[in-house]
């Protein structure tokens, strides 16, 4: 009897070790997919709600929480650069710096439009609503990357931070908005009390967005030469999150889906991200 119990114990330990080895192999396989020029970099994550007022703004806030929890799971550090609250609920926009190895490589899988279907908590008749929010991600571009941003190409405005009342609201014009005049790209930061710190963070975001802008223009020129025109519009969602009349999260690029929507909203995104990275590497 003691021998049988010992055998079961050894068998269980072997099984657990095998599970751990398989998980490590999967992680290594995924890391091999992250071989882009900036995949290892920190990421600048931006979320914007679509049309729909409070509904979409609340959905944008839900996505912000989801990605924050995902970062916590992976041990990534997050720093809020800009957060503009909605008038009733949710957010009008958010920009977050995510620091950690391969943060950009992983989060690049999340770029696109995310669609929510649920019974609205803001509708008196509790009707079903569909909301959209867009997720954008760019790598944090260090000073070593050559990006020609001349002081004459910048317009810098300062203003007072907006947000909840109380001691956290700045009484001076410490928030900073930078506009890159040649491209019209805007970056702003209002999180810090120090205008100098906000300038530093805004410039960091601006450099990354300007870099992405020119990279995208190059890709579009190549695509045009190849005779293809990508269909880009706000209706082309990459993933649907359905809370009603059933519960399902489905990635429309890979067809990966799960009914455990609570786990997804709590940051359990790895299956979606890894599946997309694998499919992208095959194209």
N, C-alpha and C positions, 0 to 999 in steps of 0.2 A: 504493500500500500504506500509506504514511504517512497519507494522507487518510482511508482506511478506519479505521485505528486511531484517528485523532483523532475521527472520527465516533462510534465506539463509546465512546470516553472521554466525549464530550459527552453522548451518549445515556444512559450510566450515571449521570452527574452529575445530569441532568435527572430521571431516575427516582428517585434518592435524595432530591432536593429535593421532588418530588411526594409521596413517602412521608412526608417530614417535615411537609409542609403538611397532608396528610390527618390525621396524628396530632395536630397542633395544633388542627385544626378539631374533631376528636372530643373533645379536652380542653375546648375552649370550650363545645361542646354539652353536655357533662356538667356543667360549672360552672353553666350556665344552669338546670339541674335543681335545683341546691342553693340554693333561694330561701326556705327555711324560716327562722323567726325566729332559731334558734340554729345553723343549719348551718355558719356560719363559725367557730364556737367550737371550743376544745379539747374533747377527749372523755375521759370516764372509762370505761374498759373493765373489765368484771368477768367472770370466767369461773368457773363452778362445775361440777364433775362431777356426773353423775347417779348413780343407784343402781348398784352393781356393784363397789364397793371399788377395788382397785388398778387394774383394767382402765380404769374411767372416769376415775380420777385421772391415769393415764398419758395418756389421751386429752386431758384438760384441759390437761396440760402441753404436748402436741403442738400444740394450738390456740394456746396462749400463744406458743410459738416461732414459729408461722406468722404471727401478727399482729405480732410483734416484727420479723420479717423484712420484712413488708409495710410497716411504718413506716419501716424503714431505706431501702427502695426509694424511698419518697416524700419522704425527707428530714425526716420527723417525729421529734421528740424524745420519748423515753419515760422515765417516772420510776415505778418500782415503789413503790406506796403500801403494799400489803399482799400478802404471799405466805405461804401456809400450806402447807408441804410435806406430801406423803402419808407414810404410815408405812413403806411399802415402796418406792414409786416415785411419780412424778407429783406433783400438787398437790391439796389440798383446796379451795383458793380462791386467786384472784389478783385484785388491783385495780391497774390501771396508768393513769397520767395520760398521755395522748397530746397533745402540743402541736404545733400547726401549723394554718395556715389550712384551714378546712373539714374538719378531722379528724372532728368529730361528724357532719357531713353525709354523709361517705363511710362511716364505721363504722356509722351507723344502719342501713345495708343488711345488717349482719351479725347483727342482734338475732334471737335465736331458738335453737332446739335444733339441734345438729349431731350427726349420727349416723355412727359408725365401724363398719365390718365388716372384720375381719382374723383371721388365725391368731394366737392369743394367744401372746406371748412369756413369759407368766406361767403358762400352762397346761402341766403336765407332759406331757399327751397332745397338745399343740399343736392343740387344737380351735379351730374358728371361733367368735368371740365378737362380739356387737354391743354397742357402748357409746354412751352419750349424754353430752353436756355442753351446758350452757346459756351463751349469751353475752348479756350485758346492756350497754347503752351509754347514758350520759347526758351532756348537755353540761356543761362546767364553767361554773357560774353565778357571775358576778362580783358584786361588792358593789353594783353599780348596779341589779341586779334585786331587787325588793322581795320578800323572803321573811321572814316573821315567825317567827323562832325565838327564843323567850324563854329566858333562862338557867334559869328554873324548869322549863322543858320538857325539860331535858337531864339525863341521868344519865351521868357521866363516870367510867370505871373505868380504872385503870392496872395494868399487869402486866408481867412480863418477856417479852421477845421470845423466840419459839421458833424453831427452825431448826437448822442444822448446828452442831456444836461448834466450839471454837477461839476465836480472838480476836474474832470477829464477834458472838458472843452477848453481849447486854447483861447486866451483873451488877446493874443497877438496874431499877426499875419504870419504864422509859421508854416502853413501848408504851402506846397509848391506844385505848380503845373508847368511842365515844359512842353513846348511845341517845336517839332522839327519842321521848319518852314518848307524845305524842298519837297517833303513827302506828306506833310500834314499830320504826321504821327504825333500822338499826345501821350505823355506819361505824367502821372501825378502821385504825390505822396503826402499824406496828412496824418500819418500814424505817430510821428515823433513830435515832441514839444520843440525840439531844436530845428530851426529853419535850415541850418547847415546840414544836419543829418538827413532831413527830408530832401534837400537838393542832391545829396549823394545817392540816396536810394532811387530818386526819380531818374537820375542820369543812368543808373544801372539798368533800370527798366527800359529807358529810351534806347540805349545802346543795343539791347537785345532785340527790341522791336524793329529798329531800323535795319539791323543785320538780317532778321527774318524777312523783312520787306524786300530787300535786294535779292536775297536767296530765292524768294518766291517769284520775283520777276524773271530771274534766270530760268527757273523751272518752266514758267509759262512760255518763255521764248522758245525753249527746247520743244515743249509740247506743240507749239504752233508750227514749228518746222516739221514736226512729225505728222502734222495734219489732224491732230486730235484736239477737241475742245472739251475740257472737263465741265460737267454740269454742277455748278456750285450755287446752292441757294438754301435758305433757312429751313425749307421743308425736308431737306435730305438728312434726316436724323440717323445717327449711327447706332443708337440704342433706345429701346422703349422700356419704360418702367410703368407697369400697369397695376394699380391698386384695386381697381374695380372695373368690370364685374367679376374678374378673377385676379389672381396675384401671380405676376410673372415679370421677370426681367429678361429681355432678349436682345442680344447684339445682332443687328441686322447685317453686319459684314461677315460674321463667322457662323451665325445661327446658334451660337452657344446661348443657353438659357437656363434659368433656375426659378423655382417657385419660392425660394427662401429670400424674399425681397427685403426682409428685416436685416438679414446678414449683409446683404449688398449695401444697404443704406448705412450700415455700421462700418463700412470700409472694406468688406471682403470682395475685392475686385480682381485679385490675382488671376483667377481663371479666365476672366474676360480679357485682361491685358495680355497674358501669355499666349492665349489662343490667337489674338490678333497679330502679335509679333511674329508668331510662327507662320501665319498665312501671308503676312507682308513679305517675309523673307523668301517666299516661294514665287513671288510675282516679279 
